[in-house]
C-alpha cells in the first residue's frame, strides 16, 4: 500500500498537468485555472475519470463538447492511460456529450439538434484567432514595458524574441504560449522569421501598430469580461450546492493550488501598460 499511493499520486498529478493545457475555447484560459475541473480519479487499470462542471446549466453545448473532447485527448496522451473518461455534470445535454465523447463521435453525431453546420472546425478557428491576438497583445505590451520601441517590436525576429529575458513568472509563461501558436500556425519557425505578424501572416508596420493594438485591446477586454462572468457564475452556482466558501471558488476543483490567480495576474499585468495615442 505504501508503494501504491505515491504511484497513484504521481499519476494524478500528471493528469492535472495535462488538463492544465486544455483551454476554454472562448476564453483561452485553462479549464483548471477557471475551476471547471471538479475531480480526477485514477484507477489501477489505467482508467481516468474526470468530472467537470460549467458556470450554468445552459452553457454552450459546442464549447462543452470541445472541452470534454480536448480533455479526453490531452489525458489519453499519457503513455500509461488506458482510457480517459471526461464526465460533464449539471448541464442540459451532459448525457449526450458524455456518451458522444466516450464513443468517439463528432459533435454533429452526438448532438444533431445543436450542430446545423455539422462541424466545429469553423468555431475552433474563430477562437484560435482570438487566442492568438490576445496572447500577441500581451507580449507586445510586455516588450513595451521593457523599453522596446514600437519599430523594434514590429521588426523583431523569432530568434530575438526567444532571447528576451522576462524573468520567472506569468510573462515568461505567456511568452511560451504565444510562441506555441506562432509555430502551430506556421507563422514563424526559423530564427529570422518575424515574431509579430497578423493572424494571416502579414507584417505589422510601425505606423499601423497603434490602431492594431487598439483592436486587439477590444478582443482582450471582451474575453476578460466573459472570463469574469464565468468565474462569478461558477462561484455563485457551486458555493450553494457544495457548501464552499469564497476562497474555494478561486481554486481549481480538486488540486487546491490556487492556480486561478494566474489569470487575474495576467489581466492586471496587461493593464499596467498603456497604448500610446496616435
N, C-alpha and C positions, 0 to 999 in steps of 0.2 A: 504493500500500500504506500509506503514512504517513497517508492520509486515511481509509482503510477501518478500520484498527484502533481509532482513537479513537471512530469512529462505532459500531463493534460494542461497545466497552467501555461506551459510554453506554447503549446498548440493554440490555446485560447488567445494568447497574446498575438500570435501570428495571424489569427483570423481578424482580430480587431485592427491590426496593421493594414491588412488587405482591404477591409471595409472602409478605412480612412481614405482610400484612394477613390472611392465611389462618391460622386457628387450629385446633388440635386440638380437636374439639368437646367432648371430655370434660374438658379441662384449661383451656380458654380461654387458651392460650398459643400464640404464633406458631410455625408449623412451622419457621421459620428459627431462632428462639431455641432451640427444642428440638433442633436439629441433624438434623431429618428430611430436609431437602433436601440431597442429596449433590452434585449437579452441574447446572449450567444451560448449555445450548449454544444460541447464537443463530445462525441461518443467514441468509445474504444474501437468501433469498427470503421472509423474514418468518416462517419456521417457528421454533418454540422447543421444544427438548426439555428436560424437567425430570425428572431422575432422583431419586427419593426412596426412603427405606427406613424401616422402623419397628423398634421395640425387639425384637420377637420374630417368629418365623415365623408364629405363630398369633394375632397381634393382631386385634382385632375387624374382621371384613370390613365391617361397617356403617361404622365410623369411617374405615377405609382408603378406602372408596369416597367418602365425604363429602369427605375431604381432597383426594383426586385430582380430584373434580369441582369443588371450590372453587378449586383451583389453576388448573384449566383456565379457569374463568370469570374469575378475577382477572387472569390474564395476557392473556387474549383481549380484555380491556377496553382494552389499549393500542392506539392507533389504527394502528400500523404492523404489528401482529401478524397474520399471515395464519392461522396455526394453532398452538395451544398443545397440546403433547403430553406430559402427565404420564406417567411410567413408574415404577410401583412395582416394586421388585425384592425378592427373597428373602422372599416371602410365599406362603402356601399357596394363595391364589386370585389371585395377581398377574396371571396371564394373563387371567382373566375380568374383573377390574377394569379393566385397561388397555384391553382390547377394548371393554368396555361404555362407558367414558368417552369413548373416541375416536369411537365410533359414536353418541354422544348418547343412550344407553339409560338408562332408570331403573334403580335398584338392583334392583327386582323383576324386570326383564327380564334384567339382566346376571347376577344370581346368584339364581336362583329358589329354590335349596335353602336360601338364607340369609335369605330375606325372606318368611316366612309371612304377615306382615301386609300386604305389598305396597307399603308406603310408609315413607319415613324422616322424614316430616313430624313425627310424634309425637316421634321421637328428637331431631330438631333443636330442637323446642320445649322439651323437657326440659333440654337442655344450654344453651339460650339463657337459661332461667330461672337456672340455676346461675351462668352468666357474669355476669348482671345482679346477682345477690346478692353474688357475690364482689367485683365492682367497687364496688358500693354500700357494702359494709362497709369496704373500703379507704378510700374517700373520707370516710365518717363518722369513722373513726379519725384520718384526716389532719386533719380540721377540729377534732376534739378536741385534737389536738396543737398546733394554732394558738391554742388557748384558747377555742374556741367552746363555749358551754353546750349541753347536750342540747336544751333548749327552743328555742334559736336554730336548731339543726340541723333539728329537726322542722318549724319554720316557714319555713325558708329557701326563697326563690323561685329560679327558674331564673336570673333576672336577677342576683340577689345571688350565686348560685353562680358565674356567669360572671365576676364581678368579683373573686373571691377570688384573690389572687396567691400561688401556692406557689413561685414562682421556677422556674428551669430544673431539669430532672431528671425522675426517674421519676414523682413525684407529679403533676407537670403533665401528663405523658403519660397517666396513668391518669384524670386529671380529664376529658380529652377522650374517652377510651374509655367512661367511664360515661355521659357526655352523649350519645354516639352511640346507646347502647341506649335511653336515655330517649326520644330523638326517634324512633328506629326503631319503638318500641312505642307511640308516640303518648301517652306518659305525661306528657310536658312539651314544649311547643312555644313557648308565649308567656312573656314575662319574668315575669308574675305567677303562673305555674303553680308548684306545689310541686316542688322539686328532689329530695325524698326521699319516695317513696311505695312501697307494696308492689308486687310484680310485677303484681298485679291492679289497681293504681291507687288503692288505699285509703290514706288519710292514716295516718301513724305518729304516735301520741300520745306525749307526753313520758313518761308512766308505763309505756308499752309498750316503750320503746326498749331498756332493758337486756336484757329477755328476747329481744327481736327480734335484737339484736346477738349474743347468745349462740347463737342458732340459726344465724345467718349465719357465726359463727366455726366452727361444725361443718362447714358447707359448704366453707369455705376450707381447713380442715385436711385434709379428705378429698381435695380437689383437689391440695393441695400434696404430700400423701403419694403420690398417684398420679403426680404430676409427677416427684418424686424417684425413684420406682421406675422410671419410663420412662427417665429420663436414665441411671440406673445400668445398666439392661439394655442400652440402646443402646451405651453406652460399652464394656461388657464384651463385647458381641457383635462390634462392629466394630474394637475395638482389636486383636483377634486376627487377623482376616482382612485388615484394611487396614494392619496394622503401625503403627497410630497410637500416640501417647503419651497420658498423662492430659491434657496440655494440649490436644491436638487434640479430645478429647471435649467440651470446653467451648466450641467454636466451631461455627457452623453450617457445613454441608457444604463449600461452596466459597468463601464470601465471606471467611472468616478474620477476621471482625470482632470476635469475642469477644462477640457480642450475647447469648449465653445468660446472661451475667452479670446482665442486667437483671431476669430472673425471680427470681434469688436475692436481689437487692437489694429487689425488691418484697416478698418474703416477710419479709425482715428488717425492712423499714420498717413493715409491718403489725404485727409482733410487738413493736415498740418501744412501742406503745400498749397499755394495759390497759383492760379493760372494768370499770367501777366496780361494786362489789357492789350488789345491790338494797337 
